[in-house]
């Protein structure tokens, strides 16, 4: 009996499969875990790598998002819609056009490999994987890690908001399973049309073979008179790092024992550095920038408490 064949689809160009982002790590760890359980996987990716990571994954990774095509498309759109509007329209148009390549990629997989299950990481404009699954009678599982439409509208820019809303509801309603990491997202996808009986919460996990807490009193990089608060993730507005910084400034006024360890990088890093200097906290706040995944367990071990200060997004 052959192993189950799983086609993993990531049409999000912001999450390179072999990248350094947390989402990238999540993809690789999930694929590797499924492979360890005996499944055979192939990955269709809009962006296989960010060029910086030296990681690997236990699956063939196929590029369906041509960087050259992306540049040509954006150049053409800028000519008719210059400025920021052209950038937004170009990005959204490319997201739509990727659906054709994803459908054809799945078709190639299926013709010579016979797909048993399609597992997609939800992206804002992707719908080809669901269409292919329906056309060929293949179970379709959708993993939803965030309310992407709301984040895009609030923190970036969204030109085709009505289309994004319709696609979101279409995917949530028709997926055979919708997998979410929290009860808040469960309520969100159900509110957008997912059938409650098809929604499963699978909480984000840690590999116990990698993340092993050290014995009490032996944590590296800390002293007995310090209490280290930690954050691990990209420094973007929807992760709430700005709220964590405001809270830490107030907390630090209570006691000099508190330290803040920020593991990650992103567009808010200049603002963080400015706060460190302005508040005189360059010794109390440490920002590592992007780090290889192999370094993450040791950095997490330095933390007394790790926080995820995500703000509430209103539907």
KAVEN-V79956 format. One line per field, one symbol per residue. ss: DSSP state (~ for helix, > for strand, _ for the rest). burial: b if it has 9 or more other ideal C-beta (glycine too) atoms within 8 Angstrom, else e. A space follows every 10 residues. Layout:
BEGIN
ss = ???
burial = ???
END
This chain:
BEGIN
ss = ____>>>>>> __________ _~~~~~~~~~ ~~~~~~___> >>>>>_____ _________> >>>___~~~~ ~~~~~~~~~~ ___~~~~~~~ ~~~~~~~~~~ ~~~~~~~~~~ ~~~___>>>> >______~~~ ~~~~~~__>> >>>>___~~~ ~~~~~_____ ~~~~~~~~~~ ~~~~__>>>> __~~~~~~~~ ~____~~~>> >_________ __________ ______>>>> >>____~~~_ ~~~~~~~~~~ ~~~~___>>> >>>>____~~ ~~~~~~~~__ ____>>>_>_ __~~~~~~~~ ~___>>____ _____
burial = eeeebbbbbb bbbebbbbbb bbbbbbbbbb bbebbeeebb bbbbbbbbbb eebeeebebe bbebbeeebb eebbeebbee beeebbbbbb bbbbbebbbe bbbebbbebb eeeebebbbb bbbbbbbbbb bbbbeeebbb bbbbbebbbb bbbeeeebee beebbebbbb bbbebebbbb eeeebbebbb ebebeeebbe beeeeeeeee eeeeeeeebe ebeeebebbb bbbbbbebbb bbbbbebbbe bbeeeeebbb bbbbeeebbe ebbebbeeee beebbebbee beeeebbebb bbbeebeebe eebee
END
